[in-house]
Amino acid sequence: MSLIEDVRSAISTAAMQHLSFTVAGRNVTPAIYQPVRDKIADGTITAQRAGPAGVCGVYQFGPNRFDLGFVSVDGDPWRAALVVHESTHAAFDYINQPMPVKVSEALAYIAQALYFYHSNREAIEESDELTFSEPLNTAYAVSAPARSEAHSFTDEELAPLYAAIDADAHYHGRGDDNEGIDGIA
């Protein structure tokens, strides 16, 4: 299976059905990922191995491309969750809904955390030793209200996540900047 097929497969799992939340008036539901799957299928969205190796990546708005630190998802729950994170950016690029970096990243990190939780629920519930790197660790804690039902996050609930995003070197000082969403043709 090619990398882009792995991306499409990862965002087509049952765990995606549990994503239902709102951040700053932007809704994440399973339906927002269908256009991403469609644009992968028609070749508009592509993927390549790029950047540092490992569970890292970025969705490039201009070329509509996933640049990922691996060549396959291969059932790895960390990689699949990262693909959901980046696919959330792709979904809002398709919708062409500009937003600040901190909102875009909060949406993506919460989606990633919820996907990881629902994909690994039994193992998580059997272990009390689960930690992530920041800002995913904070997103995991913040996402708890959306694990069992749709949830609209308040600014107060999001404050720790916004702080964790700002503390990350990738986003520091850019929280209120425009994310750069430019739409997908």
N, C-alpha and C positions, 0 to 999 in steps of 0.2 A: 504494500500500500504506500502511495506517495505521501509526503508530508501534508500537502493540502487536503488529501483524502482523510488523513488522520485528524486534521483540524475539523473537517466537516463531521466526521464520526463522533468526535468528542462533544460537539455541541448538538448532537442528536440523541443523547442518552436520556434515560428516564429521570436522572437527577435534575435535568434542565426544567422539568415540569414543576419543580419546587421554587423556582425563582419568581418571586412576586413581591416587589417592594418599590417604594418611591423615595427619591432624594431630590430635594429642591425642585419639586414639580415635575421631575422626569421619572417616568414609569419603566420599570424593568419587569417584563413578563416573558413567558416562553415564546410568545408570538414575535417579539422583536428580533429573535434570532433567525426566523425563517428567511427573511431577505438575505441575510449573510450566507445561509446555506445555498440559496438560489444563486447568488453572485459567485460563490465558489464553484457551483456546478457549471455556470456558463463561462467561467474563466476570467471574470472581471476582477475577482479577488484571488490573489496568489499567495504562495508562501515559499520562503527559502530559509536555509540554515545561514544565519548571519549573526555577527556580534560575538560576545563571549560565550563559551560553551557552558552548558548547565541549564537549570530551570530559570531561564530569563528570556525576555523577548519584548517586542514592541510591535504595535500595529501602525504602519506608516500610512497616514491619511492621503497624501498626494498620489502615490502609486497604488493605493489600495492593496497593501501587501503585509503579510505577517512575516517579520524577521525574528526567527526563533533560534535559541541556543542549542537546538537538538535537531536530529534528522527524522525522528519519528516520536509519536506519543507512546506507542507500544504498551498501552494499558497502564502507564505510570500515572497514579492519581495526582501527583504534583504537577506534571506536565499538562495533564488534561485540565486541571483547575486554572493553570496559567493561560491555556488556550481560551477558556471561558472569559477570563479577565480581558484578554486582547480582543475577543469577539464582541464584548460589550462595547468597546471603543468602536469597532467596525459597525455595530448595529446603530449607534448614534451618528456615525458618519453617514450611513445610508439614510437615516431620518433627516440628516442635515440640520441638526439642532445644536448650534454653537453653545458653548458653556465654558465656565472657568475650569482650569486644570483641577482644582481641588474637588469640584463636583464630579467631573469626569472620572477622576481616580477613585473617589468614594464609591461611585456606582460600580466601577470595575472591581475594586477590592471586595466589596460586599458580595457581588455576584460570585467571585472566586471563592470566597469563604463559604458561602451557602452551597455552592456546587461541591466543594471539598467535603463539607459536612454530610450532605445527602448521598454522596458517592461512597462514603466510608463510615456511615453512621454506626454500624455494629462495632467495628474496631474502635471507634472513638468512644463509644459508651462503655467499652470494656477497659479503657485505659484512662488514667487521669494525668498522663504525662504527654500532653500535646502542646508544643510551642512552635511558633512560626517566626520568621524574621519580620521586622517592622517594614512597612505599615500593615502587613497582612495579619500579624498577631492582634493588633488593635481592631482591625476590621472583623476578625473572627468573633471577638467579644461583642462588638457593637451589633453584629448581625443576628445575635441570639433572638430578638423578638420576631424576626422574619423566618425563623426555622420551621414554624408550625402553621403560620398563616400570613396572609398579605399584611404588610406593615408600611406605614408612611413615617419615615424617620424625621424627627424634629431636629432643629439646629442644635439643641442641647444634647441630644443623643449623638449627633455627628461631631460635636466639638473635639472629643479625644481623637477621632479618626482624622479630622482636618489637621490637628496638631501633629499627629504621627506622619501624615503625608508631607507637611511642611518641614518636618525634621529630616526627611529623607533627602539625600544629596541630589537625587534625580528631579525633585520638585521644589526644593527650598527656594523661597522667594518668588515662586511663580504661581502660587495658589489662585490668585485672582486674574491671572493672564488668560487670554482666550486659548483654548486647547488646540485650535487649528483645524477643526472639523471643516471639511470642504465639500462634502457630499460625494456620492458614488453615482456615476452615470449608468 
